[in-house]
């Protein structure tokens, strides 16, 4: 599972959905308070095999990168981004 606070991403594993590993910090992908006013919400993990819900040792994390731009619409610099994660 990938979690986000709109800036920092972390990875957790569970065999049964009840007991989880400690967080593995993946990085900070937004800067909401540093003057750049960017957030990175909605991370979604996608496996590379025939069934994208099954993550192997290498998988993608897709997320939305949003420039807050004072709340104005339309936002001009928003994008969908992808990370490649490889676990040992």
N, C-alpha and C positions, 0 to 999 in steps of 0.2 A: 504494500500500500504506500502511496505517496501522499504526504500531507503538505499543506502550505498555509502560511499566515499572510498570504499575498506578497511575500518577499522571500522567505526562507523555505527551501524544500528539504524534506527528510523522507527516508525510506525505512519501512518496517516489514518484517516477514512474520507469517503465522502459518502453521500447518492446519490448525483447527478453527481459526477465526475468533478464538477466545483468548489465547495466550500469544503475546507479541514480543518480538525482540526489542532491544533498545533502539532508539533512533540512530540512523546513520545520516549525518548531515550531508546533503548533496551540494549546497551552495546557496548564495543569495542572488536572486534573479530580478529584483526590483529595488527601487530606491525611493520610497514614498516620502521620506523626510529630509532628503539631502539637497533639495533644490531641483532635482531632475523630475520629481513627481511621477515616478513610474511604479506600477505594480505588476505582479505576475501571478494572477489567480488561476484556478481550475486545472491543476496538473492532472494528467491522465496517463496511466501506464498502458503500453500496448506491446504485446509479445510479437516476435518476428516470425513465428511459425504459422501453421494452418489455422490454429485457434488463437486469435489475438488476446484472449482473456488469460492465457497461460504464459507466464513470464519465464523465459529461460535465463541463462546466465548473462545474456545481452538482450536488452529491450529498449524501447523508446519511451520517453516522457514528452508528451505534447502539452503545451500551456499557452495561454493568451498573454501577450505582453501589451499592457495598456498605459498610454500616457494620459495622466489625469486631465491635463489641459484646462484646468479651472472648471471642470464639469460641463464644458461646452460640447455640443454635438453639431456636426459629426466630428469625431476624432480623426485626425489625419495620419497619425503615425502608429496606429495599433497593428499588431501582427500576431499570427499563430507561429509559434516556435517549437523546435524539437531538439531534445537532448538524446544522446545515445549513452546508456548506462551499461557498464560491464562489471559484473560481480565476480570476485575471485572464486 
